[in-house]
Amino acid sequence: MPASRFLLLSSLPFLVLLSACQTGNLATVATSVCASGQQWQGGTDGSDVMQPGTSCINCHGQGEGPQFLVAGTVYAGQHESDLCGGVSGVKVDILDKDGNIALSATSNSAGNFFISQGHTLPKPYTARITYKGATRDMKTPQYSGDCANCHTKVGASDAPGRIAVP
């Protein structure tokens, strides 16, 4: 057997193991790096699980990928780093000024949620997240749907940090 074929076959178990540790381009990392044990490592490869924690609307607004009206990432804690995977299955409701649900989304396997252009964002709005029967309400009315502008690792514009499950 040629040496190149042997090398390829001998590395096959490693490749299978590597692919088993990834969901899309979310790779398994130490929980000291990301509390979820997952981190995006796909660069700017298009995916609905791409780049959790970063500003989806800012990048997508420059003509990259689909356009979003509202987008963000839900985490288990308020101070996760960019690119760390978040919490899936969180319902995100956008509430109008009277507290009525105007729009809804559910976070995916990276914790990302988004509502595409073509809907109407009530302004001002607040948001409510629901996870396993518990809810958390946003207190400050907003005008932008770019959640990551304020919900950063350290928080900006009076946000306490990331959007975190209750």
C-alpha positions in Angstrom: 0.0 0.0 0.0 1.5 3.4 -0.9 2.5 5.5 2.1 0.0 8.3 1.2 -2.9 5.8 1.3 -1.7 4.4 4.6 -1.5 8.0 6.1 -5.0 8.8 4.9 -6.5 5.6 6.3 -4.6 5.9 9.6 -5.9 9.4 10.1 -9.6 8.3 9.4 -10.4 7.7 13.0 -9.2 11.2 13.9 -11.3 12.7 11.2 -14.4 10.8 12.3 -13.8 11.9 15.9 -13.3 15.5 14.8 -16.5 15.6 12.8 -18.4 14.0 15.8 -17.3 17.0 17.9 -18.8 19.6 15.7 -22.4 20.8 15.0 -22.2 22.8 11.8 -19.1 24.8 12.7 -19.6 24.7 16.4 -16.7 22.8 17.8 -16.4 21.2 21.2 -14.1 23.3 23.5 -13.3 23.2 27.2 -16.0 24.7 29.4 -13.3 27.1 30.7 -13.3 28.6 27.2 -17.1 28.6 26.7 -19.6 27.6 29.4 -21.6 25.7 26.8 -18.6 23.7 25.7 -19.2 24.9 22.1 -17.5 27.6 20.1 -18.0 28.8 16.5 -14.9 28.1 14.4 -16.3 28.5 10.9 -15.2 32.1 10.2 -17.7 33.8 8.0 -19.1 30.6 6.5 -22.8 31.1 6.1 -24.9 29.2 8.6 -27.8 29.9 11.0 -25.5 28.9 13.9 -22.7 31.2 12.8 -20.8 33.7 15.0 -23.0 33.6 18.2 -22.8 36.8 20.3 -21.7 39.0 17.4 -23.8 41.6 15.6 -25.8 39.7 13.0 -27.6 42.8 11.7 -24.4 44.9 11.4 -22.7 42.3 9.1 -25.8 41.1 7.3 -26.8 44.8 6.7 -23.7 45.1 4.6 -25.1 42.7 2.0 -23.8 39.5 3.6 -26.5 36.9 3.8 -30.2 37.3 4.6 -31.4 40.6 6.1 -32.7 40.5 9.7 -35.2 42.8 11.5 -34.2 41.4 14.9 -31.3 39.1 15.8 -29.3 38.1 18.8 -28.0 35.2 20.9 -29.3 33.8 24.2 -26.7 32.5 26.7 -26.8 30.6 30.0 -24.9 33.5 31.7 -24.5 37.2 31.1 -20.7 37.3 30.4 -19.9 34.7 27.7 -17.4 35.6 25.0 -18.2 36.2 21.4 -18.4 33.0 19.3 -19.4 30.8 22.3 -22.5 28.7 21.8 -25.6 29.7 23.6 -28.8 28.0 24.7 -31.3 26.4 22.2 -35.0 26.3 22.5 -35.5 29.7 24.1 -38.7 31.6 23.0 -38.0 35.2 22.3 -41.1 37.5 22.1 -40.9 41.0 20.8 -43.6 43.0 22.6 -45.2 46.2 21.4 -45.6 49.3 23.7 -48.8 47.8 25.2 -47.1 44.5 26.1 -48.7 42.5 23.3 -46.6 39.9 21.4 -45.8 41.3 18.0 -43.2 38.9 16.8 -41.6 35.7 18.1 -38.5 33.5 17.4 -36.9 30.5 19.0 -33.1 30.2 19.6 -31.3 27.5 17.6 -28.5 25.1 18.6 -26.0 28.0 18.9 -28.4 30.2 20.9 -29.0 32.4 17.8 -32.4 33.8 17.0 -33.6 36.0 14.2 -36.6 37.5 12.6 -36.2 38.2 8.9 -37.0 41.5 7.1 -40.5 41.7 5.8 -42.1 42.0 9.2 -42.9 45.2 11.1 -40.9 46.0 14.2 -43.1 47.9 16.7 -41.2 50.9 18.0 -40.5 51.2 20.8 -40.5 47.5 21.8 -39.3 45.4 24.6 -38.6 41.7 24.6 -39.4 38.7 26.8 -37.5 35.4 26.8 -39.1 32.1 28.1 -37.1 29.0 28.9 -38.4 25.9 30.6 -41.4 27.8 31.9 -39.4 30.7 33.4 -39.5 34.2 31.8 -37.3 37.3 31.8 -38.6 40.7 30.6 -36.5 43.5 29.1 -37.1 46.7 31.0 -35.9 49.4 28.7 -37.8 50.1 25.5 -35.7 49.7 22.3 -35.7 51.0 18.7 -33.0 48.8 17.1 -33.4 45.0 16.5 -29.6 44.5 16.7 -29.5 42.9 20.2 -25.8 42.3 20.2 -25.2 46.1 20.0 -26.0 46.3 23.7 -26.0 42.7 24.9 -22.2 42.2 24.8 -19.9 40.3 27.1 -19.7 43.3 29.4 -22.9 45.1 28.4 -23.3 48.4 26.7 -25.9 51.2 26.9 -27.2 50.0 30.3 -27.6 46.4 29.3 -26.3 44.0 32.0 -24.4 41.8 29.6 -25.6 39.0 27.3 -29.3 38.0 26.9 -29.3 35.2 29.5 -32.0 32.6 30.3 -33.9 33.2 33.5 
